[in-house]
Amino acid sequence: MAALTMFINGQEIETEEGRTVLEAATEAGITIPTLCYHPAVTASGGCRMCLVEVEPRGQLHPACTFPVSPGLRVQTHSDKVVKARRYVLELLFSERSHYCMYCAADGDCELQTLAYYHGMDHWLYPRSDIPRVVDASRQYFIMDHNRCILCRRCIRACSEVAAVHTLGMGQRGAESLVVADLDVPFGESTCISCGSCLDVCPVGALVDRRSAFMGGDADLERHGTVCAQCSLGCSIIARTRSDRLIRIDSDWDNGPSAGLLCRVGRFEPLHVTAPRIRTPLVREGGELVPCSWDEALSLVAHRLSAADSLAALISARATNEELVAFNTVFSHLQADTGLFDGRPTVAAPGPQATMRDFDTAALVVAVGAELDDEHEVAACWMRRARDNGARLLLVECRADRLKGQDHGAEVEEAEAAVAQLSGDDRLVVVYGPRADARLLERLNERGSVAFLSLPEGVNAAGAAALGLEEAVAGGAPDAAYIYATDSLTATPPVRGDFQIVHSCYRTELTDGADVVLPALHWTEKEGHFTGPSGDLRTVNRVVAVPQWARDDRDVLSALVGLTEVSR
């Protein structure tokens, strides 16, 4: 884009064609108040809080939609502008019930902040006394229409970020409400609970049930890390207080998903009810009883060394560093090793795709992929591709919630659709562990194609790089070591005569073990996951390691020395 010069508050600003006044001002470090604007969604200019005065005529225009031009002169805080913004605020406060001291967003509300900034200390106009519904039909967050300012951020996020199109406007005028589908309760709607609407809401209309009133932004620490719920490795902002995870926010500036999260990644880690294992346990008289780390590790080392046949299985939730430590121990013991809750994919036969490739795709073919609970973020990007005009074809995929695509497409149909593409049309192939490698090779024969691999399991790609493949059921080894990390659904296909389980939570698996070793939670770890394309994703510790815990890598390293002594 061509460079141009404009003037903001008399200051000469260098910017580019195609930008808005708001973007140019932000780049120059000049603050313009906004309310309905959010960088993740299309600007609408609806709230009029970002009004600026365009010289010399003195016209007022919303900065978020007004384009820059050579020589343009604007004032961002003239008396005329400030008066207009205050008038907008006074009208907004009169429309709904905004008692800040009773609101979950008190202190973090953009409307409240703007009121303080403009010196408001009372309501000029009578406030509405019409009670509006509070929709609490969703499991993870509620909608309080009494707080809503109708900025439509949530509607745009639902349509543009998640591409679900659940939210819209209902009624007219003063009776206008944000509604789901054809005005059904949110919990009965097509909402997938990704939380994108919640994340962009500027006021206290959308409220997270779990974190409400547990601290505002000033009270919560902010930690950037990687989501540990699927192999996509989305970037997240973990918000903590007193070494407790309070909520998970979108990271709009980093990560493969550009801020989009799913229900599993944003909410489920906060709703775990399984009890934490805080001390080693050994079975005595048919019961698991607490013991010291030294006692437990000595017993484990003895049984591992004495076993004629040994199986060692690890969860795909382990970091690369834990995978290496695990391999070191059990290759030394010549154990049969494997991955018990993950399935890697074959190597991509062509260029690697990113989520941004969906924006320019003419055809998206998904082959043998899980697109519901585990990779719902990828499904949302596929919806976005469909909204941009792309055709979607699913071949042997699980995608019950991916609406509007061609269900049950056959291999021949997919190949025929690819053959009909013109030379410039972009093809994106999404594939999982069940994908037919020969089909992927045939799809790669066409140019302008990119492949997005979706392994099952958080770090299945990292495990595959170390030669850890999916474990095969069968056999009854003398001893089995199950490193479950913080998996809640661990169901290993092998049962040893003597079972050692290294786990964060107490589950059916630990209840049947002979020795249980406490493991760290994903929020307590540092290390790396391997992304689907082989790139490394940094896992940062967001809460302190409890005093009673030991780093899993230290536990595995200790077993190396102890097994040497036992032998």
GUVEX-583106 format. One record per residue (C-alpha): residue number from 1; x, y, z. Coordinates in Angstrom, 3 decimals. Layout:
N
REC   pos          u          v          w
REC   NUM          X          Y          Z
...
This chain:
567
REC   pos          u          v          w
REC     1      0.000      0.000      0.000
REC     2      1.145      3.515     -0.749
REC     3      2.362      5.714      2.102
REC     4      0.630      8.972      2.905
REC     5      0.818     11.853      5.350
REC     6     -2.084     13.049      7.493
REC     7     -2.460     15.163     10.617
REC     8     -3.987     14.182     13.957
REC     9     -4.304     16.978     16.520
REC    10     -1.830     18.941     14.427
REC    11      0.750     16.136     14.584
REC    12      2.065     14.888     11.254
REC    13      1.418     11.161     10.926
REC    14      2.871      8.761      8.371
REC    15      0.492      5.917      7.528
REC    16     -0.711      3.829      4.574
REC    17     -3.678      3.863      2.263
REC    18     -6.496      1.551      3.301
REC    19     -6.161      2.240      7.003
REC    20     -8.733      3.940      9.184
REC    21     -8.197      7.009     11.327
REC    22     -8.385      4.812     14.423
REC    23     -5.661      2.476     13.122
REC    24     -3.430      5.395     12.177
REC    25     -3.920      7.031     15.570
REC    26     -3.258      3.795     17.447
REC    27     -0.011      3.239     15.525
REC    28      1.053      6.782     16.434
REC    29      0.286      6.250     20.123
REC    30     -2.765      8.530     20.115
REC    31     -5.724      7.189     22.109
REC    32     -9.233      7.456     20.723
REC    33    -12.002      6.082     22.987
REC    34    -13.931      3.123     21.555
REC    35    -16.774      0.913     22.708
REC    36    -18.250     -1.208     19.909
REC    37    -14.823     -1.622     18.273
REC    38    -12.729     -4.770     18.775
REC    39     -9.702     -5.622     16.608
REC    40    -10.859     -9.228     16.111
REC    41    -14.106     -8.271     14.347
REC    42    -15.195     -5.913     11.588
REC    43    -15.608     -2.302     12.671
REC    44    -19.198     -1.071     12.557
REC    45    -19.062      2.510     13.830
REC    46    -22.325      1.928     15.666
REC    47    -21.651      3.303     19.138
REC    48    -20.202      6.684     17.991
REC    49    -17.745      6.786     20.894
REC    50    -14.769      7.101     18.547
REC    51    -16.077     10.236     16.841
REC    52    -13.401     12.615     15.568
REC    53    -13.725     16.070     14.057
REC    54    -12.622     16.351     10.435
REC    55    -11.241     19.774      9.535
REC    56    -11.955     22.298      8.126
REC    57    -15.728     21.671      8.039
REC    58    -15.928     20.274     11.562
REC    59    -17.906     17.189     10.604
REC    60    -17.948     14.298     13.079
REC    61    -17.093     10.823     11.796
REC    62    -16.403      7.498     13.571
REC    63    -12.647      6.942     13.528
REC    64    -12.999      3.137     13.356
REC    65    -14.549      3.272      9.859
REC    66    -13.365      6.601      8.418
REC    67    -10.528      6.027      5.906
REC    68     -7.338      8.022      5.918
REC    69     -6.428     10.194      2.931
REC    70     -3.460     12.420      2.015
REC    71     -3.499     15.672      3.964
REC    72     -6.464     14.640      6.123
REC    73     -6.678     16.681      9.324
REC    74     -8.639     15.440     12.347
REC    75     -9.077     16.445     15.961
REC    76     -9.628     13.661     18.470
REC    77    -10.421     15.666     21.608
REC    78    -11.901     18.968     20.540
REC    79    -14.735     20.430     22.650
REC    80    -17.218     19.397     19.980
REC    81    -15.956     15.796     20.001
REC    82    -15.884     15.454     23.781
REC    83    -19.395     16.880     24.107
REC    84    -20.726     14.418     21.526
REC    85    -19.061     11.452     23.252
REC    86    -20.444     12.430     26.640
REC    87    -23.908     12.711     25.137
REC    88    -23.554      9.172     23.745
REC    89    -22.564      7.904     27.191
REC    90    -25.500      9.603     28.874
REC    91    -27.891      7.946     26.436
REC    92    -26.297      4.527     26.950
REC    93    -26.642      4.786     30.725
REC    94    -30.307      5.698     30.370
REC    95    -31.214      2.659     28.256
REC    96    -30.524     -0.206     30.675
REC    97    -29.760     -0.899     34.322
REC    98    -26.108     -0.050     34.981
REC    99    -25.487     -0.270     38.732
REC   100    -21.732     -0.723     38.611
REC   101    -21.208     -1.822     42.215
REC   102    -23.413     -4.902     41.675
REC   103    -21.938     -5.901     38.321
REC   104    -19.409     -8.687     37.758
REC   105    -17.523     -6.376     35.358
REC   106    -17.160     -3.572     37.920
REC   107    -13.659     -2.170     37.465
REC   108    -13.170     -3.890     34.099
REC   109    -16.137     -2.427     32.231
REC   110    -15.307     -0.296     29.203
REC   111    -18.527      1.703     29.594
REC   112    -17.692      2.467     33.226
REC   113    -14.115      3.421     32.331
REC   114    -15.314      5.836     29.648
REC   115    -17.779      7.410     32.103
REC   116    -14.996      8.077     34.592
REC   117    -12.766      9.405     31.800
REC   118    -15.443     11.895     30.761
REC   119    -16.128     13.045     34.319
REC   120    -19.584     11.530     34.715
REC   121    -20.750     11.233     38.333
REC   122    -24.521     10.988     37.863
REC   123    -27.240     10.078     35.342
REC   124    -28.592     12.992     33.373
REC   125    -31.602     11.159     31.922
REC   126    -34.090      8.870     33.714
REC   127    -32.996      5.244     33.676
REC   128    -35.083      2.406     32.346
REC   129    -36.939      0.529     35.080
REC   130    -38.063     -2.307     32.808
REC   131    -36.581     -5.573     34.088
REC   132    -35.041     -7.680     31.344
REC   133    -34.375    -11.393     31.316
REC   134    -31.186    -12.987     32.601
REC   135    -30.567    -16.064     30.460
REC   136    -28.727    -18.655     32.575
REC   137    -29.540    -21.650     30.383
REC   138    -25.940    -22.176     29.260
REC   139    -23.574    -24.213     31.411
REC   140    -20.561    -21.932     31.438
REC   141    -21.742    -18.338     31.079
REC   142    -24.879    -16.238     31.328
REC   143    -26.441    -13.374     29.389
REC   144    -27.764    -10.444     31.436
REC   145    -29.794     -8.263     29.092
REC   146    -30.059     -5.589     31.787
REC   147    -26.359     -4.795     31.281
REC   148    -26.250     -5.089     27.481
REC   149    -25.451     -1.906     25.506
REC   150    -26.299     -3.454     22.100
REC   151    -22.795     -2.852     20.757
REC   152    -23.144     -6.083     18.720
REC   153    -19.575     -7.171     19.397
REC   154    -20.860    -10.581     20.484
REC   155    -22.919    -10.942     17.311
REC   156    -19.956    -10.115     15.097
REC   157    -17.679    -12.477     17.047
REC   158    -20.208    -15.295     16.720
REC   159    -20.445    -14.730     12.962
REC   160    -16.896    -13.720     12.056
REC   161    -14.674    -15.467     14.619
REC   162    -16.522    -18.725     15.346
REC   163    -18.652    -18.601     12.160
REC   164    -21.549    -20.238     14.015
REC   165    -24.074    -17.437     13.375
REC   166    -26.132    -18.184     16.477
REC   167    -26.493    -14.612     17.708
REC   168    -28.524    -11.840     16.157
REC   169    -30.794     -8.932     17.040
REC   170    -34.411     -9.394     18.064
REC   171    -37.233     -6.883     18.546
REC   172    -36.885     -3.226     17.554
REC   173    -36.058      0.135     19.070
REC   174    -35.956      0.277     22.860
REC   175    -37.035     -3.366     23.026
REC   176    -34.020     -4.615     21.042
REC   177    -32.249     -7.653     22.483
REC   178    -29.407     -9.938     21.486
REC   179    -31.095    -13.275     20.729
REC   180    -29.986    -16.795     19.891
REC   181    -31.326    -18.344     16.691
REC   182    -35.050    -17.518     16.507
REC   183    -35.131    -16.204     20.068
REC   184    -34.762    -19.480     21.938
REC   185    -32.942    -19.864     25.284
REC   186    -29.200    -19.786     24.706
REC   187    -28.796    -23.256     26.185
REC   188    -31.193    -24.671     23.588
REC   189    -29.644    -22.858     20.643
REC   190    -26.911    -23.764     18.144
REC   191    -24.359    -22.058     20.423
REC   192    -21.195    -24.178     20.734
REC   193    -20.037    -22.360     23.918
REC   194    -16.716    -21.302     22.406
REC   195    -16.866    -18.153     24.542
REC   196    -15.804    -15.763     21.767
REC   197    -18.817    -13.558     22.542
REC   198    -17.938    -13.599     26.236
REC   199    -14.345    -12.589     25.533
REC   200    -15.238     -9.537     23.433
REC   201    -18.133     -8.241     25.563
REC   202    -17.127     -4.749     26.821
REC   203    -19.531     -4.690     29.782
REC   204    -21.095     -7.110     32.261
REC   205    -23.748     -8.507     29.936
REC   206    -21.972    -11.797     29.285
REC   207    -20.617    -13.256     32.524
REC   208    -18.449    -16.318     33.109
REC   209    -20.109    -18.355     35.850
REC   210    -16.817    -19.725     37.177
REC   211    -14.802    -16.518     37.519
REC   212    -17.530    -13.971     38.325
REC   213    -16.612    -11.820     41.331
REC   214    -13.309    -13.708     41.823
REC   215    -11.204    -10.710     40.851
REC   216    -10.873     -8.075     38.168
REC   217     -8.038     -7.558     35.746
REC   218     -6.041     -5.636     38.333
REC   219     -6.329     -8.548     40.784
REC   220     -5.452    -11.356     38.380
REC   221     -2.046    -12.291     37.078
REC   222     -1.708    -12.797     33.344
REC   223      0.261    -15.712     31.855
REC   224      0.624    -16.565     28.199
REC   225      0.852    -20.291     27.505
REC   226     -0.474    -23.060     25.252
REC   227     -3.852    -24.772     25.537
REC   228     -3.353    -28.383     26.644
REC   229     -6.610    -29.838     25.341
REC   230     -5.879    -30.797     21.701
REC   231     -3.061    -30.945     19.191
REC   232     -3.732    -27.531     17.622
REC   233     -1.904    -25.818     20.493
REC   234     -3.890    -22.568     20.588
REC   235     -2.334    -19.715     22.531
REC   236     -4.236    -18.747     25.675
REC   237     -4.011    -16.189     28.457
REC   238     -4.307    -17.953     31.805
REC   239     -5.577    -15.609     34.524
REC   240     -4.590    -16.648     38.044
REC   241     -4.907    -15.439     41.599
REC   242     -3.083    -16.821     44.631
REC   243     -1.769    -19.665     42.458
REC   244     -5.254    -20.668     41.340
REC   245     -6.465    -20.733     37.757
REC   246     -9.442    -18.352     37.639
REC   247    -10.264    -18.167     33.936
REC   248     -8.859    -18.614     30.440
REC   249     -8.927    -15.723     27.968
REC   250     -8.265    -15.535     24.248
REC   251     -4.826    -14.481     23.065
REC   252     -5.809    -12.399     20.047
REC   253     -2.228    -11.607     19.055
REC   254     -0.597    -15.047     19.069
REC   255     -1.085    -18.684     18.216
REC   256     -2.427    -20.659     15.282
REC   257     -6.096    -19.855     15.930
REC   258     -5.784    -16.028     16.167
REC   259     -7.657    -15.901     19.487
REC   260    -10.419    -18.383     18.726
REC   261    -10.866    -20.986     21.467
REC   262    -13.342    -23.817     21.918
REC   263    -15.503    -24.936     24.819
REC   264    -13.031    -27.672     25.797
REC   265    -10.068    -25.296     25.839
REC   266    -11.681    -22.272     27.473
REC   267    -14.050    -23.743     30.076
REC   268    -13.521    -27.430     30.826
REC   269    -10.158    -27.017     32.637
REC   270    -11.973    -24.845     35.184
REC   271    -14.695    -27.386     35.919
REC   272    -12.678    -30.469     36.868
REC   273    -14.042    -32.116     40.003
REC   274    -11.766    -35.176     40.254
REC   275     -9.727    -35.188     43.499
REC   276     -6.042    -34.378     43.251
REC   277     -3.462    -36.961     44.304
REC   278     -1.162    -35.260     46.818
REC   279      0.988    -38.096     48.126
REC   280      2.306    -41.430     46.839
REC   281      0.032    -44.389     47.554
REC   282      0.805    -48.106     47.862
REC   283     -1.602    -51.003     48.146
REC   284     -1.613    -52.721     51.520
REC   285     -4.290    -55.203     52.532
REC   286     -6.329    -54.359     49.480
REC   287     -6.353    -50.622     50.222
REC   288     -4.282    -47.732     48.870
REC   289     -2.487    -46.057     51.763
REC   290     -0.182    -43.020     51.786
REC   291      3.588    -43.465     51.923
REC   292      6.711    -41.375     51.381
REC   293      8.247    -40.671     47.994
REC   294     11.340    -42.707     48.899
REC   295      9.253    -45.745     49.849
REC   296      7.132    -45.548     46.716
REC   297     10.049    -45.030     44.320
REC   298     12.082    -47.831     45.892
REC   299      9.167    -50.244     45.519
REC   300      8.551    -49.145     41.922
REC   301     12.224    -49.484     40.991
REC   302     12.396    -52.961     42.526
REC   303      9.301    -54.224     40.684
REC   304     10.388    -52.707     37.370
REC   305     13.861    -54.246     37.622
REC   306     12.546    -57.676     38.655
REC   307      9.896    -57.909     35.921
REC   308     10.566    -60.405     33.142
REC   309      8.077    -58.556     30.943
REC   310      7.456    -54.840     31.261
REC   311      5.069    -52.426     29.523
REC   312      5.300    -48.651     29.827
REC   313      2.576    -46.441     28.403
REC   314      2.424    -42.659     28.326
REC   315     -0.298    -40.098     27.732
REC   316     -0.160    -37.741     24.767
REC   317     -0.632    -34.933     27.296
REC   318      3.046    -35.217     28.270
REC   319      5.450    -32.475     27.198
REC   320      8.401    -33.219     24.934
REC   321     10.732    -33.068     27.909
REC   322      8.623    -35.616     29.798
REC   323      8.503    -37.859     26.727
REC   324     12.306    -37.817     26.562
REC   325     12.638    -38.614     30.270
REC   326     10.103    -41.438     29.891
REC   327     11.982    -42.866     26.902
REC   328     15.267    -42.685     28.780
REC   329     13.952    -44.752     31.683
REC   330     12.117    -47.431     29.773
REC   331     14.517    -47.894     26.880
REC   332     17.094    -48.563     29.604
REC   333     14.725    -51.206     31.040
REC   334     13.944    -52.592     27.572
REC   335     10.219    -52.161     28.125
REC   336      7.510    -52.276     25.496
REC   337      6.544    -48.605     25.238
REC   338      3.633    -46.881     23.589
REC   339      1.117    -44.061     23.556
REC   340     -2.231    -44.982     25.102
REC   341     -4.466    -41.953     24.448
REC   342     -3.179    -40.442     21.236
REC   343     -2.849    -41.251     17.561
REC   344     -0.298    -39.463     15.369
REC   345     -0.941    -38.792     11.704
REC   346      1.161    -39.640      8.692
REC   347      3.554    -36.941      7.522
REC   348      1.960    -34.340      5.268
REC   349      2.710    -35.187      1.629
REC   350      2.803    -31.510      0.687
REC   351      3.127    -27.984      2.107
REC   352      1.843    -27.380      5.619
REC   353     -1.301    -25.286      6.013
REC   354     -2.066    -22.681      8.640
REC   355     -5.481    -21.529      9.772
REC   356     -5.107    -18.435      7.587
REC   357     -5.079    -20.661      4.501
REC   358     -8.793    -21.279      5.078
REC   359     -9.482    -17.607      4.288
REC   360     -8.415    -18.049      0.660
REC   361     -9.488    -21.660      0.079
REC   362    -11.881    -22.547     -2.739
REC   363    -12.286    -26.119     -1.483
REC   364    -11.671    -27.723      1.905
REC   365    -11.482    -31.513      2.061
REC   366    -11.390    -33.139      5.508
REC   367    -10.283    -36.770      5.635
REC   368    -10.471    -39.060      8.672
REC   369    -10.512    -36.175     11.176
REC   370    -12.190    -35.562     14.532
REC   371    -13.861    -32.157     14.173
REC   372    -16.301    -32.072     17.061
REC   373    -14.969    -32.024     20.621
REC   374    -11.243    -32.386     20.009
REC   375    -10.645    -30.049     17.070
REC   376    -13.645    -27.745     17.114
REC   377    -11.418    -24.724     16.466
REC   378    -10.450    -26.231     13.114
REC   379    -14.151    -26.823     12.399
REC   380    -14.849    -23.138     13.073
REC   381    -12.164    -22.097     10.596
REC   382    -13.764    -24.449      8.078
REC   383    -17.078    -22.669      8.665
REC   384    -15.286    -19.384      8.007
REC   385    -14.001    -20.798      4.731
REC   386    -17.568    -21.765      3.812
REC   387    -18.743    -18.227      4.628
REC   388    -16.087    -16.947      2.211
REC   389    -17.482    -19.135     -0.551
REC   390    -15.451    -22.318     -0.190
REC   391    -17.002    -25.761     -0.588
REC   392    -16.563    -28.255      2.259
REC   393    -16.296    -32.002      1.777
REC   394    -15.952    -34.513      4.622
REC   395    -14.592    -37.995      4.015
REC   396    -14.918    -40.378      6.996
REC   397    -14.919    -37.555      9.543
REC   398    -16.716    -37.113     12.853
REC   399    -18.287    -33.665     12.547
REC   400    -21.871    -33.765     13.774
REC   401    -21.836    -30.061     14.687
REC   402    -20.253    -28.828     11.461
REC   403    -23.458    -27.670      9.790
REC   404    -23.993    -26.988      6.119
REC   405    -21.244    -29.142      4.627
REC   406    -21.642    -32.122      2.312
REC   407    -22.101    -35.015      4.754
REC   408    -20.745    -38.441      3.918
REC   409    -18.751    -37.483      0.833
REC   410    -17.029    -40.416     -0.856
REC   411    -13.414    -40.490     -1.952
REC   412    -14.448    -40.341     -5.613
REC   413    -16.578    -37.248     -4.956
REC   414    -13.679    -35.490     -3.222
REC   415    -11.305    -36.302     -6.080
REC   416    -13.874    -35.097     -8.624
REC   417    -14.312    -31.805     -6.758
REC   418    -10.553    -31.288     -6.717
REC   419    -10.358    -31.994    -10.450
REC   420    -12.890    -29.235    -11.105
REC   421    -10.751    -26.556     -9.445
REC   422     -9.082    -24.006    -11.673
REC   423     -5.350    -23.478    -11.552
REC   424     -5.526    -20.553     -9.122
REC   425     -8.046    -22.121     -6.739
REC   426     -6.633    -22.959     -3.326
REC   427     -7.194    -26.438     -1.854
REC   428     -6.821    -27.099      1.887
REC   429     -6.775    -30.719      3.062
REC   430     -7.501    -31.371      6.744
REC   431     -6.665    -34.896      7.837
REC   432     -6.529    -37.027     10.959
REC   433     -5.022    -40.381     11.968
REC   434     -7.655    -42.348     10.048
REC   435     -6.890    -40.644      6.741
REC   436     -5.972    -42.833      3.765
REC   437     -2.357    -41.977      2.907
REC   438     -2.929    -42.902     -0.744
REC   439     -5.800    -40.423     -0.983
REC   440     -3.603    -37.696      0.517
REC   441     -0.932    -38.441     -2.083
REC   442     -3.466    -38.200     -4.896
REC   443     -4.771    -34.880     -3.564
REC   444     -1.198    -33.605     -3.434
REC   445     -0.771    -34.176     -7.159
REC   446     -2.663    -30.974     -7.758
REC   447     -0.808    -27.692     -7.288
REC   448     -1.821    -24.959     -4.823
REC   449     -2.630    -27.389     -2.022
REC   450     -1.799    -27.240      1.698
REC   451     -2.266    -29.897      4.388
REC   452     -3.366    -29.413      7.994
REC   453     -2.605    -32.418     10.183
REC   454     -4.835    -33.080     13.203
REC   455     -3.294    -35.766     15.438
REC   456     -5.510    -37.121     18.214
REC   457     -3.955    -36.228     21.540
REC   458     -2.330    -33.020     22.704
REC   459      1.276    -33.942     21.932
REC   460      0.891    -36.998     19.709
REC   461      3.188    -35.341     17.166
REC   462      5.937    -35.003     19.784
REC   463      5.487    -38.638     20.807
REC   464      5.677    -39.801     17.185
REC   465      8.928    -37.883     16.704
REC   466     10.425    -40.025     19.485
REC   467      9.075    -43.258     18.013
REC   468      6.200    -43.635     20.473
REC   469      3.283    -45.053     18.502
REC   470     -0.213    -46.027     19.579
REC   471     -0.090    -48.936     22.029
REC   472     -1.595    -52.249     20.945
REC   473     -3.983    -54.013     23.305
REC   474     -3.158    -57.473     24.564
REC   475     -0.774    -59.323     26.821
REC   476     -0.378    -59.334     30.571
REC   477      3.128    -58.136     31.487
REC   478      4.630    -58.722     34.916
REC   479      4.607    -54.962     35.500
REC   480      3.083    -51.973     33.755
REC   481      3.968    -48.302     34.264
REC   482      1.191    -45.934     33.182
REC   483      2.214    -42.287     32.966
REC   484     -1.237    -40.658     32.760
REC   485     -0.077    -37.094     33.588
REC   486     -3.319    -35.121     34.200
REC   487     -5.573    -37.184     31.939
REC   488     -9.063    -37.743     33.309
REC   489    -10.068    -40.432     30.823
REC   490     -7.001    -42.662     30.813
REC   491     -7.918    -46.190     29.692
REC   492     -4.678    -48.019     28.814
REC   493     -5.042    -51.170     26.701
REC   494     -2.583    -53.087     28.910
REC   495     -3.009    -54.368     32.452
REC   496      0.086    -55.549     34.300
REC   497      0.210    -58.028     37.166
REC   498      1.745    -55.136     39.089
REC   499      0.321    -51.762     38.017
REC   500      2.068    -48.429     38.621
REC   501      0.103    -45.297     37.754
REC   502      1.703    -41.844     37.619
REC   503     -1.288    -39.502     37.654
REC   504     -2.450    -36.066     38.712
REC   505     -6.014    -37.078     39.560
REC   506     -7.635    -39.950     41.386
REC   507     -9.636    -41.919     38.814
REC   508    -10.767    -45.485     38.166
REC   509     -7.295    -46.130     36.774
REC   510     -5.524    -45.100     39.987
REC   511     -8.070    -46.944     42.141
REC   512     -6.992    -50.208     40.507
REC   513     -3.250    -49.564     40.793
REC   514     -0.709    -51.140     43.142
REC   515      1.355    -47.948     43.381
REC   516      0.211    -44.407     42.606
REC   517      2.641    -41.526     42.083
REC   518      1.377    -37.917     42.057
REC   519      1.884    -36.048     38.779
REC   520      1.859    -32.350     37.946
REC   521     -1.073    -30.482     36.444
REC   522     -0.565    -28.815     33.041
REC   523     -0.649    -25.379     34.680
REC   524      2.361    -26.362     36.822
REC   525      4.595    -27.461     33.945
REC   526      7.257    -25.886     31.780
REC   527      8.325    -27.372     28.479
REC   528      7.168    -27.749     24.906
REC   529      4.514    -29.408     22.785
REC   530      5.075    -30.210     19.137
REC   531      2.485    -28.711     16.806
REC   532      0.922    -30.620     13.903
REC   533      3.427    -29.120     11.480
REC   534      6.414    -29.955     13.697
REC   535      6.807    -26.496     15.239
REC   536      7.457    -26.169     18.965
REC   537      4.883    -24.538     21.248
REC   538      6.199    -23.226     24.566
REC   539      4.324    -24.336     27.681
REC   540      4.740    -21.830     30.503
REC   541      4.108    -22.488     34.171
REC   542      1.142    -20.387     35.326
REC   543      0.856    -21.504     38.962
REC   544      3.559    -22.549     41.401
REC   545      4.365    -26.224     41.887
REC   546      2.818    -27.321     45.222
REC   547      5.301    -28.009     48.015
REC   548      4.189    -31.640     48.268
REC   549      4.711    -32.291     44.542
REC   550      7.756    -33.407     42.554
REC   551      8.441    -32.550     38.954
REC   552      7.502    -35.545     36.799
REC   553     10.839    -35.402     35.001
REC   554     12.660    -35.606     38.332
REC   555     10.597    -38.661     39.283
REC   556     11.439    -40.416     36.019
REC   557     15.110    -39.478     36.309
REC   558     15.230    -40.833     39.857
REC   559     13.921    -44.188     38.613
REC   560     16.928    -44.540     36.294
REC   561     19.366    -44.547     39.216
REC   562     17.140    -46.633     41.482
REC   563     16.615    -49.358     38.883
REC   564     20.381    -49.552     38.391
REC   565     20.788    -50.189     42.122
REC   566     17.962    -52.762     42.140
REC   567     19.601    -54.683     39.347
